Amino acid sequence: MPERENMSFYEQVYEVVRLIPSGRVCTYGAIARFLGTGKSSRLVGWAMNNSHDVLPPVPAHRVVNRLGMLSGKAHFPPERPMQQQLEGEGVRVQHDQVLDFEQRFWDPAKELSL
């Protein structure tokens, strides 16, 4: 990741989310904890809501809540629904929940080093 102190919080979130591999998911809270702001998972959610026109693209569909629920699905355009994007990457979703959440979970604290 580029030097974090020169980036806004949203930019830091976007950099982490861009690193989530295809077919994996992360949570708002895991991203917040990785960035050292563990109580800011809602702010991570707001960053995801505002990421749809950001370049380079941010794969916001890979960010779910702590239970693996597609809690941000209402913020996706109808032509690119969150569930459809996840399923296109091989993630199984039923009733707005990632079915194999534990196996699909990508933890930046374990995968990335600061």
C-alpha positions in Angstrom: 0.0 0.0 0.0 1.1 3.6 -0.6 2.1 5.8 2.3 -1.1 5.8 4.4 -0.5 9.1 6.2 -0.9 10.9 2.9 -4.2 9.3 2.1 -7.7 10.1 3.3 -9.6 7.4 5.3 -11.7 6.6 2.3 -8.6 6.2 0.1 -7.1 3.9 2.7 -10.2 1.8 2.7 -10.3 1.7 -1.1 -6.6 0.5 -1.2 -7.4 -2.4 1.2 -10.6 -3.4 -0.7 -8.7 -3.4 -4.0 -6.5 -6.1 -2.5 -9.3 -8.5 -1.6 -8.9 -11.4 -4.1 -11.6 -12.4 -6.5 -13.8 -15.1 -4.9 -13.1 -13.9 -1.3 -14.9 -11.5 1.0 -14.0 -9.2 3.8 -16.0 -7.4 6.5 -16.4 -3.7 7.3 -15.0 -4.3 10.8 -11.9 -6.3 9.6 -11.0 -3.4 7.3 -11.5 -0.8 10.1 -9.4 -2.9 12.5 -6.6 -3.3 9.9 -6.6 0.5 9.5 -6.3 1.0 13.2 -9.8 2.4 13.7 -11.7 -0.6 15.0 -14.8 1.3 15.9 -15.2 2.8 12.4 -16.8 -0.1 10.5 -19.8 2.2 9.6 -17.4 4.7 8.1 -16.0 1.8 6.0 -19.6 1.2 4.9 -20.0 4.8 3.9 -16.7 4.6 1.9 -18.1 1.5 0.1 -21.4 3.4 -0.7 -19.3 6.2 -2.3 -16.9 3.9 -4.2 -18.9 3.0 -7.2 -17.4 5.7 -9.5 -13.9 5.7 -8.0 -11.0 5.0 -10.3 -9.2 2.6 -10.3 -12.3 0.6 -9.6 -13.1 -0.6 -6.0 -14.6 -4.1 -5.7 -17.1 -3.0 -3.0 -19.2 -6.2 -3.6 -16.5 -8.1 -1.7 -17.3 -6.3 1.5 -20.0 -7.8 3.7 -21.1 -7.5 7.3 -19.6 -9.6 10.2 -22.1 -12.4 9.6 -21.5 -12.6 5.8 -24.7 -10.8 5.0 -24.9 -8.5 1.9 -25.9 -5.6 4.1 -24.8 -3.0 1.5 -26.7 -4.5 -1.5 -29.1 -1.6 -1.8 -26.3 0.7 -2.7 -25.4 -1.2 -5.9 -26.8 -0.2 -9.3 -29.6 -2.5 -10.7 -27.4 -3.5 -13.7 -24.6 -4.8 -11.4 -26.2 -6.2 -8.2 -23.9 -7.2 -5.4 -25.0 -10.8 -5.3 -24.6 -11.2 -9.1 -21.0 -9.8 -8.9 -20.1 -12.2 -6.0 -21.7 -15.2 -7.8 -19.7 -14.3 -10.9 -16.6 -14.8 -8.8 -17.8 -18.2 -7.5 -19.1 -17.0 -4.2 -22.4 -18.8 -3.3 -25.1 -16.5 -1.8 -28.5 -17.5 -0.5 -31.0 -15.2 1.2 -28.5 -12.4 1.1 -25.8 -14.3 3.0 -22.5 -15.8 1.8 -22.9 -19.5 2.3 -19.3 -20.5 3.0 -18.4 -17.3 4.8 -15.7 -18.7 7.0 -13.9 -20.3 4.0 -14.3 -17.2 1.9 -13.3 -14.7 4.5 -10.1 -12.7 3.7 -8.6 -11.0 6.8 -6.3 -8.1 5.9 -4.6 -8.3 9.3 -3.4 -11.8 8.4 -2.9 -11.3 4.6 -1.2 -7.9 4.6 1.6 -6.3 6.6 1.7 -2.6 7.4 
